[in-house]
Amino acid sequence: MLPGGNSGDGVAGAGSGESGVWHKTVICWLVLVAYLYIQCENYAFAALPLLVFAASKVRRER
């Protein structure tokens, strides 16, 4: 067993999709913020607090 987790590839929680902060909601927010940053930086900076809120909400639900 590797120290990174129970998966055989050495990446902690790589197969679960629900471990750490890499939840589907957080990934969707990251993609949205990246898209908004590419299109118009001002909108991305407005969305950053929502990204932090979504990540903290996902973390609290566990």
PQR file of N, CA, C, O and H, with PARSE charges and radii, in Angstrom:
ATOM      1  N   MET A   1       0.854  -1.176   0.000 -0.4000 1.5000
ATOM      2  CA  MET A   1       0.000   0.000   0.000 -0.0000 2.0000
ATOM      3  C   MET A   1       0.900   1.239   0.000  0.5500 1.7000
ATOM      4  O   MET A   1       1.888   1.298   0.731 -0.5500 1.4000
ATOM      5  N   LEU A   2       0.556   2.202  -0.806 -0.4000 1.5000
ATOM      6  CA  LEU A   2       1.345   3.421  -0.909 -0.0000 2.0000
ATOM      7  C   LEU A   2       0.895   4.446   0.114  0.5500 1.7000
ATOM      8  O   LEU A   2      -0.272   4.443   0.506 -0.5500 1.4000
ATOM      9  H   LEU A   2      -0.247   2.154  -1.400  0.4000 1.0000
ATOM     10  N   PRO A   3       1.795   5.334   0.563 -0.5600 1.5000
ATOM     11  CA  PRO A   3       1.423   6.306   1.589  0.2800 2.0000
ATOM     12  C   PRO A   3       0.409   7.337   1.119  0.5500 1.7000
ATOM     13  O   PRO A   3      -0.187   8.019   1.953 -0.5500 1.4000
ATOM     14  N   GLY A   4       0.192   7.478  -0.177 -0.4000 1.5000
ATOM     15  CA  GLY A   4      -0.731   8.487  -0.686 -0.0000 2.0000
ATOM     16  C   GLY A   4      -2.188   8.124  -0.514  0.5500 1.7000
ATOM     17  O   GLY A   4      -3.041   9.009  -0.591 -0.5500 1.4000
ATOM     18  H   GLY A   4       0.676   6.925  -0.855  0.4000 1.0000
ATOM     19  N   GLY A   5      -2.506   6.894  -0.289 -0.4000 1.5000
ATOM     20  CA  GLY A   5      -3.896   6.493  -0.132 -0.0000 2.0000
ATOM     21  C   GLY A   5      -4.049   5.018  -0.433  0.5500 1.7000
ATOM     22  O   GLY A   5      -3.059   4.289  -0.496 -0.5500 1.4000
ATOM     23  H   GLY A   5      -1.814   6.175  -0.227  0.4000 1.0000
ATOM     24  N   ASN A   6      -5.277   4.573  -0.618 -0.4000 1.5000
ATOM     25  CA  ASN A   6      -5.533   3.169  -0.853 -0.0000 2.0000
ATOM     26  C   ASN A   6      -5.495   2.797  -2.319  0.5500 1.7000
ATOM     27  O   ASN A   6      -5.464   1.610  -2.644 -0.5500 1.4000
ATOM     28  H   ASN A   6      -6.081   5.165  -0.566  0.4000 1.0000
ATOM     29  N   SER A   7      -5.496   3.762  -3.211 -0.4000 1.5000
ATOM     30  CA  SER A   7      -5.464   3.439  -4.630 -0.0000 2.0000
ATOM     31  C   SER A   7      -4.061   2.997  -5.016  0.5500 1.7000
ATOM     32  O   SER A   7      -3.077   3.458  -4.437 -0.5500 1.4000
ATOM     33  H   SER A   7      -5.521   4.726  -2.947  0.4000 1.0000
ATOM     34  N   GLY A   8      -3.972   2.120  -5.977 -0.4000 1.5000
ATOM     35  CA  GLY A   8      -2.701   1.558  -6.372 -0.0000 2.0000
ATOM     36  C   GLY A   8      -1.832   2.488  -7.194  0.5500 1.7000
ATOM     37  O   GLY A   8      -0.667   2.170  -7.434 -0.5500 1.4000
ATOM     38  H   GLY A   8      -4.771   1.746  -6.447  0.4000 1.0000
ATOM     39  N   ASP A   9      -2.353   3.627  -7.636 -0.4000 1.5000
ATOM     40  CA  ASP A   9      -1.561   4.510  -8.488 -0.0000 2.0000
ATOM     41  C   ASP A   9      -0.797   5.565  -7.708  0.5500 1.7000
ATOM     42  O   ASP A   9      -0.056   6.338  -8.315 -0.5500 1.4000
ATOM     43  H   ASP A   9      -3.299   3.886  -7.440  0.4000 1.0000
ATOM     44  N   GLY A  10      -0.941   5.630  -6.399 -0.4000 1.5000
ATOM     45  CA  GLY A  10      -0.165   6.561  -5.595 -0.0000 2.0000
ATOM     46  C   GLY A  10      -0.788   7.930  -5.459  0.5500 1.7000
ATOM     47  O   GLY A  10      -0.215   8.785  -4.783 -0.5500 1.4000
ATOM     48  H   GLY A  10      -1.543   5.002  -5.906  0.4000 1.0000
ATOM     49  N   VAL A  11      -1.931   8.180  -6.065 -0.4000 1.5000
ATOM     50  CA  VAL A  11      -2.593   9.472  -5.949 -0.0000 2.0000
ATOM     51  C   VAL A  11      -3.701   9.329  -4.927  0.5500 1.7000
ATOM     52  O   VAL A  11      -4.568   8.465  -5.059 -0.5500 1.4000
ATOM     53  H   VAL A  11      -2.396   7.486  -6.614  0.4000 1.0000
ATOM     54  N   ALA A  12      -3.675  10.170  -3.915 -0.4000 1.5000
ATOM     55  CA  ALA A  12      -4.653  10.060  -2.832 -0.0000 2.0000
ATOM     56  C   ALA A  12      -6.051  10.335  -3.347  0.5500 1.7000
ATOM     57  O   ALA A  12      -6.325  11.423  -3.853 -0.5500 1.4000
ATOM     58  H   ALA A  12      -2.971  10.872  -3.809  0.4000 1.0000
ATOM     59  N   GLY A  13      -6.931   9.365  -3.225 -0.4000 1.5000
ATOM     60  CA  GLY A  13      -8.328   9.546  -3.582 -0.0000 2.0000
ATOM     61  C   GLY A  13      -8.584   9.717  -5.053  0.5500 1.7000
ATOM     62  O   GLY A  13      -9.585  10.329  -5.427 -0.5500 1.4000
ATOM     63  H   GLY A  13      -6.708   8.481  -2.815  0.4000 1.0000
ATOM     64  N   ALA A  14      -7.723   9.202  -5.907 -0.4000 1.5000
ATOM     65  CA  ALA A  14      -7.869   9.417  -7.340 -0.0000 2.0000
ATOM     66  C   ALA A  14      -9.118   8.749  -7.897  0.5500 1.7000
ATOM     67  O   ALA A  14      -9.734   9.277  -8.823 -0.5500 1.4000
ATOM     68  H   ALA A  14      -6.910   8.705  -5.604  0.4000 1.0000
ATOM     69  N   GLY A  15      -9.495   7.622  -7.366 -0.4000 1.5000
ATOM     70  CA  GLY A  15     -10.621   6.898  -7.925 -0.0000 2.0000
ATOM     71  C   GLY A  15     -11.959   7.254  -7.319  0.5500 1.7000
ATOM     72  O   GLY A  15     -12.998   6.940  -7.901 -0.5500 1.4000
ATOM     73  H   GLY A  15      -8.994   7.193  -6.614  0.4000 1.0000
ATOM     74  N   SER A  16     -11.963   7.900  -6.167 -0.4000 1.5000
ATOM     75  CA  SER A  16     -13.223   8.107  -5.472 -0.0000 2.0000
ATOM     76  C   SER A  16     -14.026   9.271  -6.034  0.5500 1.7000
ATOM     77  O   SER A  16     -15.252   9.184  -6.110 -0.5500 1.4000
ATOM     78  H   SER A  16     -11.120   8.155  -5.695  0.4000 1.0000
ATOM     79  N   GLY A  17     -13.371  10.358  -6.430 -0.4000 1.5000
ATOM     80  CA  GLY A  17     -14.072  11.524  -6.937 -0.0000 2.0000
ATOM     81  C   GLY A  17     -14.720  12.359  -5.857  0.5500 1.7000
ATOM     82  O   GLY A  17     -15.236  13.439  -6.147 -0.5500 1.4000
ATOM     83  H   GLY A  17     -12.376  10.429  -6.368  0.4000 1.0000
ATOM     84  N   GLU A  18     -14.711  11.897  -4.623 -0.4000 1.5000
ATOM     85  CA  GLU A  18     -15.361  12.615  -3.541 -0.0000 2.0000
ATOM     86  C   GLU A  18     -14.393  12.999  -2.431  0.5500 1.7000
ATOM     87  O   GLU A  18     -14.821  13.538  -1.410 -0.5500 1.4000
ATOM     88  H   GLU A  18     -14.292  11.020  -4.387  0.4000 1.0000
ATOM     89  N   SER A  19     -13.101  12.737  -2.601 -0.4000 1.5000
ATOM     90  CA  SER A  19     -12.157  13.005  -1.529 -0.0000 2.0000
ATOM     91  C   SER A  19     -11.487  14.351  -1.727  0.5500 1.7000
ATOM     92  O   SER A  19     -11.411  14.864  -2.843 -0.5500 1.4000
ATOM     93  H   SER A  19     -12.754  12.300  -3.431  0.4000 1.0000
ATOM     94  N   GLY A  20     -11.006  14.914  -0.636 -0.4000 1.5000
ATOM     95  CA  GLY A  20     -10.334  16.206  -0.708 -0.0000 2.0000
ATOM     96  C   GLY A  20     -11.286  17.300  -1.147  0.5500 1.7000
ATOM     97  O   GLY A  20     -12.484  17.245  -0.873 -0.5500 1.4000
ATOM     98  H   GLY A  20     -11.068  14.498   0.271  0.4000 1.0000
ATOM     99  N   VAL A  21     -10.746  18.287  -1.826 -0.4000 1.5000
ATOM    100  CA  VAL A  21     -11.588  19.379  -2.313 -0.0000 2.0000
ATOM    101  C   VAL A  21     -11.971  19.176  -3.768  0.5500 1.7000
ATOM    102  O   VAL A  21     -12.662  20.022  -4.337 -0.5500 1.4000
ATOM    103  H   VAL A  21      -9.772  18.332  -2.049  0.4000 1.0000
ATOM    104  N   TRP A  22     -11.544  18.076  -4.392 -0.4000 1.5000
ATOM    105  CA  TRP A  22     -11.824  17.864  -5.815 -0.0000 2.0000
ATOM    106  C   TRP A  22     -13.184  17.217  -6.013  0.5500 1.7000
ATOM    107  O   TRP A  22     -13.289  16.123  -6.567 -0.5500 1.4000
ATOM    108  H   TRP A  22     -10.984  17.389  -3.930  0.4000 1.0000
ATOM    109  N   HIS A  23     -14.192  17.884  -5.569 -0.4000 1.5000
ATOM    110  CA  HIS A  23     -15.580  17.475  -5.730 -0.0000 2.0000
ATOM    111  C   HIS A  23     -16.078  18.026  -7.061  0.5500 1.7000
ATOM    112  O   HIS A  23     -15.530  19.009  -7.560 -0.5500 1.4000
ATOM    113  H   HIS A  23     -14.106  18.772  -5.119  0.4000 1.0000
ATOM    114  N   LYS A  24     -17.103  17.415  -7.642 -0.4000 1.5000
ATOM    115  CA  LYS A  24     -17.610  17.874  -8.943 -0.0000 2.0000
ATOM    116  C   LYS A  24     -18.009  19.343  -8.916  0.5500 1.7000
ATOM    117  O   LYS A  24     -17.784  20.064  -9.888 -0.5500 1.4000
ATOM    118  H   LYS A  24     -17.548  16.616  -7.237  0.4000 1.0000
ATOM    119  N   THR A  25     -18.593  19.787  -7.825 -0.4000 1.5000
ATOM    120  CA  THR A  25     -19.015  21.183  -7.714 -0.0000 2.0000
ATOM    121  C   THR A  25     -17.821  22.126  -7.790  0.5500 1.7000
ATOM    122  O   THR A  25     -17.877  23.152  -8.467 -0.5500 1.4000
ATOM    123  H   THR A  25     -18.777  19.201  -7.035  0.4000 1.0000
ATOM    124  N   VAL A  26     -16.754  21.780  -7.101 -0.4000 1.5000
ATOM    125  CA  VAL A  26     -15.564  22.625  -7.084 -0.0000 2.0000
ATOM    126  C   VAL A  26     -14.904  22.643  -8.458  0.5500 1.7000
ATOM    127  O   VAL A  26     -14.435  23.689  -8.907 -0.5500 1.4000
ATOM    128  H   VAL A  26     -16.710  20.947  -6.550  0.4000 1.0000
ATOM    129  N   ILE A  27     -14.863  21.497  -9.125 -0.4000 1.5000
ATOM    130  CA  ILE A  27     -14.278  21.445 -10.459 -0.0000 2.0000
ATOM    131  C   ILE A  27     -15.089  22.291 -11.431  0.5500 1.7000
ATOM    132  O   ILE A  27     -14.515  23.000 -12.258 -0.5500 1.4000
ATOM    133  H   ILE A  27     -15.244  20.648  -8.760  0.4000 1.0000
ATOM    134  N   CYS A  28     -16.409  22.229 -11.343 -0.4000 1.5000
ATOM    135  CA  CYS A  28     -17.258  23.063 -12.213 -0.0000 2.0000
ATOM    136  C   CYS A  28     -17.005  24.543 -11.958  0.5500 1.7000
ATOM    137  O   CYS A  28     -16.935  25.327 -12.904 -0.5500 1.4000
ATOM    138  H   CYS A  28     -16.875  21.653 -10.671  0.4000 1.0000
ATOM    139  N   TRP A  29     -16.867  24.935 -10.701 -0.4000 1.5000
ATOM    140  CA  TRP A  29     -16.590  26.335 -10.380 -0.0000 2.0000
ATOM    141  C   TRP A  29     -15.227  26.754 -10.913  0.5500 1.7000
ATOM    142  O   TRP A  29     -15.081  27.866 -11.421 -0.5500 1.4000
ATOM    143  H   TRP A  29     -16.924  24.298  -9.932  0.4000 1.0000
ATOM    144  N   LEU A  30     -14.220  25.877 -10.807 -0.4000 1.5000
ATOM    145  CA  LEU A  30     -12.898  26.201 -11.329 -0.0000 2.0000
ATOM    146  C   LEU A  30     -12.933  26.406 -12.843  0.5500 1.7000
ATOM    147  O   LEU A  30     -12.311  27.331 -13.364 -0.5500 1.4000
ATOM    148  H   LEU A  30     -14.339  24.974 -10.395  0.4000 1.0000
ATOM    149  N   VAL A  31     -13.660  25.545 -13.539 -0.4000 1.5000
ATOM    150  CA  VAL A  31     -13.793  25.696 -14.995 -0.0000 2.0000
ATOM    151  C   VAL A  31     -14.505  26.999 -15.324  0.5500 1.7000
ATOM    152  O   VAL A  31     -14.099  27.708 -16.244 -0.5500 1.4000
ATOM    153  H   VAL A  31     -14.166  24.794 -13.115  0.4000 1.0000
ATOM    154  N   LEU A  32     -15.553  27.322 -14.591 -0.4000 1.5000
ATOM    155  CA  LEU A  32     -16.280  28.572 -14.822 -0.0000 2.0000
ATOM    156  C   LEU A  32     -15.393  29.787 -14.589  0.5500 1.7000
ATOM    157  O   LEU A  32     -15.397  30.716 -15.397 -0.5500 1.4000
ATOM    158  H   LEU A  32     -15.883  26.746 -13.843  0.4000 1.0000
ATOM    159  N   VAL A  33     -14.639  29.794 -13.505 -0.4000 1.5000
ATOM    160  CA  VAL A  33     -13.763  30.928 -13.206 -0.0000 2.0000
ATOM    161  C   VAL A  33     -12.679  31.061 -14.268  0.5500 1.7000
ATOM    162  O   VAL A  33     -12.346  32.173 -14.677 -0.5500 1.4000
ATOM    163  H   VAL A  33     -14.636  29.039 -12.849  0.4000 1.0000
ATOM    164  N   ALA A  34     -12.123  29.935 -14.718 -0.4000 1.5000
ATOM    165  CA  ALA A  34     -11.101  29.986 -15.770 -0.0000 2.0000
ATOM    166  C   ALA A  34     -11.685  30.538 -17.062  0.5500 1.7000
ATOM    167  O   ALA A  34     -11.050  31.356 -17.728 -0.5500 1.4000
ATOM    168  H   ALA A  34     -12.393  29.031 -14.385  0.4000 1.0000
ATOM    169  N   TYR A  35     -12.880  30.102 -17.418 -0.4000 1.5000
ATOM    170  CA  TYR A  35     -13.541  30.606 -18.622 -0.0000 2.0000
ATOM    171  C   TYR A  35     -13.809  32.103 -18.513  0.5500 1.7000
ATOM    172  O   TYR A  35     -13.556  32.857 -19.453 -0.5500 1.4000
ATOM    173  H   TYR A  35     -13.395  29.438 -16.876  0.4000 1.0000
ATOM    174  N   LEU A  36     -14.320  32.527 -17.368 -0.4000 1.5000
ATOM    175  CA  LEU A  36     -14.599  33.951 -17.185 -0.0000 2.0000
ATOM    176  C   LEU A  36     -13.318  34.772 -17.191  0.5500 1.7000
ATOM    177  O   LEU A  36     -13.321  35.906 -17.669 -0.5500 1.4000
ATOM    178  H   LEU A  36     -14.526  31.915 -16.604  0.4000 1.0000
ATOM    179  N   TYR A  37     -12.225  34.227 -16.672 -0.4000 1.5000
ATOM    180  CA  TYR A  37     -10.961  34.946 -16.685 -0.0000 2.0000
ATOM    181  C   TYR A  37     -10.455  35.128 -18.108  0.5500 1.7000
ATOM    182  O   TYR A  37      -9.916  36.180 -18.452 -0.5500 1.4000
ATOM    183  H   TYR A  37     -12.223  33.305 -16.283  0.4000 1.0000
ATOM    184  N   ILE A  38     -10.631  34.099 -18.937 -0.4000 1.5000
ATOM    185  CA  ILE A  38     -10.204  34.197 -20.331 -0.0000 2.0000
ATOM    186  C   ILE A  38     -11.052  35.216 -21.075  0.5500 1.7000
ATOM    187  O   ILE A  38     -10.522  35.999 -21.864 -0.5500 1.4000
ATOM    188  H   ILE A  38     -11.069  33.244 -18.658  0.4000 1.0000
ATOM    189  N   GLN A  39     -12.348  35.222 -20.840 -0.4000 1.5000
ATOM    190  CA  GLN A  39     -13.251  36.119 -21.555 -0.0000 2.0000
ATOM    191  C   GLN A  39     -13.145  37.560 -21.052  0.5500 1.7000
ATOM    192  O   GLN A  39     -12.993  38.492 -21.841 -0.5500 1.4000
ATOM    193  H   GLN A  39     -12.779  34.586 -20.199  0.4000 1.0000
ATOM    194  N   CYS A  40     -13.226  37.726 -19.759 -0.4000 1.5000
ATOM    195  CA  CYS A  40     -13.191  39.070 -19.176 -0.0000 2.0000
ATOM    196  C   CYS A  40     -12.763  38.936 -17.721  0.5500 1.7000
ATOM    197  O   CYS A  40     -13.476  38.344 -16.911 -0.5500 1.4000
ATOM    198  H   CYS A  40     -13.349  36.968 -19.118  0.4000 1.0000
ATOM    199  N   GLU A  41     -11.612  39.479 -17.394 -0.4000 1.5000
ATOM    200  CA  GLU A  41     -11.039  39.303 -16.059 -0.0000 2.0000
ATOM    201  C   GLU A  41     -11.958  39.794 -14.947  0.5500 1.7000
ATOM    202  O   GLU A  41     -11.980  39.202 -13.868 -0.5500 1.4000
ATOM    203  H   GLU A  41     -11.033  39.960 -18.052  0.4000 1.0000
ATOM    204  N   ASN A  42     -12.705  40.846 -15.180 -0.4000 1.5000
ATOM    205  CA  ASN A  42     -13.548  41.416 -14.126 -0.0000 2.0000
ATOM    206  C   ASN A  42     -14.584  40.412 -13.618  0.5500 1.7000
ATOM    207  O   ASN A  42     -14.838  40.347 -12.415 -0.5500 1.4000
ATOM    208  H   ASN A  42     -12.688  41.326 -16.057  0.4000 1.0000
ATOM    209  N   TYR A  43     -15.179  39.637 -14.511 -0.4000 1.5000
ATOM    210  CA  TYR A  43     -16.184  38.663 -14.094 -0.0000 2.0000
ATOM    211  C   TYR A  43     -15.563  37.531 -13.277  0.5500 1.7000
ATOM    212  O   TYR A  43     -16.184  37.022 -12.344 -0.5500 1.4000
ATOM    213  H   TYR A  43     -14.973  39.691 -15.488  0.4000 1.0000
ATOM    214  N   ALA A  44     -14.354  37.144 -13.624 -0.4000 1.5000
ATOM    215  CA  ALA A  44     -13.695  36.070 -12.890 -0.0000 2.0000
ATOM    216  C   ALA A  44     -13.437  36.484 -11.448  0.5500 1.7000
ATOM    217  O   ALA A  44     -13.631  35.688 -10.530 -0.5500 1.4000
ATOM    218  H   ALA A  44     -13.850  37.557 -14.382  0.4000 1.0000
ATOM    219  N   PHE A  45     -13.000  37.723 -11.241 -0.4000 1.5000
ATOM    220  CA  PHE A  45     -12.728  38.164  -9.879 -0.0000 2.0000
ATOM    221  C   PHE A  45     -14.014  38.277  -9.067  0.5500 1.7000
ATOM    222  O   PHE A  45     -13.984  38.135  -7.845 -0.5500 1.4000
ATOM    223  H   PHE A  45     -12.842  38.370 -11.987  0.4000 1.0000
ATOM    224  N   ALA A  46     -15.130  38.527  -9.720 -0.4000 1.5000
ATOM    225  CA  ALA A  46     -16.413  38.545  -9.016 -0.0000 2.0000
ATOM    226  C   ALA A  46     -16.851  37.131  -8.637  0.5500 1.7000
ATOM    227  O   ALA A  46     -17.564  36.950  -7.650 -0.5500 1.4000
ATOM    228  H   ALA A  46     -15.155  38.642 -10.713  0.4000 1.0000
ATOM    229  N   ALA A  47     -16.431  36.127  -9.413 -0.4000 1.5000
ATOM    230  CA  ALA A  47     -16.841  34.747  -9.160 -0.0000 2.0000
ATOM    231  C   ALA A  47     -15.940  34.039  -8.143  0.5500 1.7000
ATOM    232  O   ALA A  47     -16.320  32.995  -7.614 -0.5500 1.4000
ATOM    233  H   ALA A  47     -15.851  36.274 -10.215  0.4000 1.0000
ATOM    234  N   LEU A  48     -14.771  34.581  -7.866 -0.4000 1.5000
ATOM    235  CA  LEU A  48     -13.861  33.919  -6.918 -0.0000 2.0000
ATOM    236  C   LEU A  48     -14.460  33.728  -5.526  0.5500 1.7000
ATOM    237  O   LEU A  48     -14.300  32.650  -4.954 -0.5500 1.4000
ATOM    238  H   LEU A  48     -14.462  35.430  -8.296  0.4000 1.0000
ATOM    239  N   PRO A  49     -15.148  34.730  -4.950 -0.5600 1.5000
ATOM    240  CA  PRO A  49     -15.780  34.476  -3.637  0.2800 2.0000
ATOM    241  C   PRO A  49     -16.823  33.359  -3.687  0.5500 1.7000
ATOM    242  O   PRO A  49     -16.990  32.625  -2.713 -0.5500 1.4000
ATOM    243  N   LEU A  50     -17.521  33.225  -4.809 -0.4000 1.5000
ATOM    244  CA  LEU A  50     -18.497  32.142  -4.935 -0.0000 2.0000
ATOM    245  C   LEU A  50     -17.802  30.787  -5.003  0.5500 1.7000
ATOM    246  O   LEU A  50     -18.318  29.799  -4.481 -0.5500 1.4000
ATOM    247  H   LEU A  50     -17.385  33.820  -5.601  0.4000 1.0000
ATOM    248  N   LEU A  51     -16.638  30.734  -5.640 -0.4000 1.5000
ATOM    249  CA  LEU A  51     -15.856  29.505  -5.677 -0.0000 2.0000
ATOM    250  C   LEU A  51     -15.423  29.102  -4.272  0.5500 1.7000
ATOM    251  O   LEU A  51     -15.523  27.933  -3.900 -0.5500 1.4000
ATOM    252  H   LEU A  51     -16.219  31.536  -6.065  0.4000 1.0000
ATOM    253  N   VAL A  52     -14.949  30.058  -3.503 -0.4000 1.5000
ATOM    254  CA  VAL A  52     -14.530  29.775  -2.127 -0.0000 2.0000
ATOM    255  C   VAL A  52     -15.728  29.315  -1.294  0.5500 1.7000
ATOM    256  O   VAL A  52     -15.613  28.380  -0.501 -0.5500 1.4000
ATOM    257  H   VAL A  52     -14.868  31.007  -3.806  0.4000 1.0000
ATOM    258  N   PHE A  53     -16.866  29.966  -1.475 -0.4000 1.5000
ATOM    259  CA  PHE A  53     -18.074  29.581  -0.746 -0.0000 2.0000
ATOM    260  C   PHE A  53     -18.495  28.160  -1.102  0.5500 1.7000
ATOM    261  O   PHE A  53     -18.830  27.373  -0.217 -0.5500 1.4000
ATOM    262  H   PHE A  53     -16.959  30.724  -2.119  0.4000 1.0000
ATOM    263  N   ALA A  54     -18.480  27.823  -2.402 -0.4000 1.5000
ATOM    264  CA  ALA A  54     -18.887  26.481  -2.825 -0.0000 2.0000
ATOM    265  C   ALA A  54     -17.940  25.425  -2.274  0.5500 1.7000
ATOM    266  O   ALA A  54     -18.382  24.358  -1.848 -0.5500 1.4000
ATOM    267  H   ALA A  54     -18.208  28.463  -3.121  0.4000 1.0000
ATOM    268  N   ALA A  55     -16.642  25.712  -2.280 -0.4000 1.5000
ATOM    269  CA  ALA A  55     -15.670  24.748  -1.765 -0.0000 2.0000
ATOM    270  C   ALA A  55     -15.848  24.540  -0.264  0.5500 1.7000
ATOM    271  O   ALA A  55     -15.753  23.415   0.226 -0.5500 1.4000
ATOM    272  H   ALA A  55     -16.283  26.579  -2.626  0.4000 1.0000
ATOM    273  N   SER A  56     -16.107  25.625   0.463 -0.4000 1.5000
ATOM    274  CA  SER A  56     -16.290  25.479   1.904 -0.0000 2.0000
ATOM    275  C   SER A  56     -17.596  24.753   2.229  0.5500 1.7000
ATOM    276  O   SER A  56     -17.659  23.991   3.194 -0.5500 1.4000
ATOM    277  H   SER A  56     -16.184  26.539   0.065  0.4000 1.0000
ATOM    278  N   LYS A  57     -18.638  24.988   1.425 -0.4000 1.5000
ATOM    279  CA  LYS A  57     -19.907  24.311   1.646 -0.0000 2.0000
ATOM    280  C   LYS A  57     -19.777  22.810   1.392  0.5500 1.7000
ATOM    281  O   LYS A  57     -20.323  22.002   2.144 -0.5500 1.4000
ATOM    282  H   LYS A  57     -18.587  25.607   0.642  0.4000 1.0000
ATOM    283  N   VAL A  58     -19.055  22.437   0.333 -0.4000 1.5000
ATOM    284  CA  VAL A  58     -18.829  21.020   0.037 -0.0000 2.0000
ATOM    285  C   VAL A  58     -18.059  20.371   1.170  0.5500 1.7000
ATOM    286  O   VAL A  58     -18.367  19.251   1.579 -0.5500 1.4000
ATOM    287  H   VAL A  58     -18.612  23.093  -0.278  0.4000 1.0000
ATOM    288  N   ARG A  59     -17.069  21.066   1.671 -0.4000 1.5000
ATOM    289  CA  ARG A  59     -16.231  20.516   2.751 -0.0000 2.0000
ATOM    290  C   ARG A  59     -17.054  20.346   4.039  0.5500 1.7000
ATOM    291  O   ARG A  59     -16.871  19.365   4.761 -0.5500 1.4000
ATOM    292  H   ARG A  59     -16.818  21.975   1.339  0.4000 1.0000
ATOM    293  N   ARG A  60     -17.965  21.303   4.333 -0.4000 1.5000
ATOM    294  CA  ARG A  60     -18.789  21.215   5.542 -0.0000 2.0000
ATOM    295  C   ARG A  60     -19.782  20.066   5.486  0.5500 1.7000
ATOM    296  O   ARG A  60     -20.124  19.497   6.522 -0.5500 1.4000
ATOM    297  H   ARG A  60     -18.113  22.100   3.746  0.4000 1.0000
ATOM    298  N   GLU A  61     -20.252  19.716   4.287 -0.4000 1.5000
ATOM    299  CA  GLU A  61     -21.264  18.670   4.142 -0.0000 2.0000
ATOM    300  C   GLU A  61     -20.726  17.282   4.427  0.5500 1.7000
ATOM    301  O   GLU A  61     -21.507  16.343   4.583 -0.5500 1.4000
ATOM    302  H   GLU A  61     -19.974  20.179   3.445  0.4000 1.0000
ATOM    303  N   ARG A  62     -19.426  17.127   4.497 -0.4000 1.5000
ATOM    304  CA  ARG A  62     -18.851  15.791   4.743 -0.0000 2.0000
ATOM    305  C   ARG A  62     -18.803  15.461   6.180  0.5500 1.7000
ATOM    306  O   ARG A  62     -18.349  14.379   6.550 -0.5500 1.4000
ATOM    307  H   ARG A  62     -18.791  17.889   4.370  0.4000 1.0000
TER
END
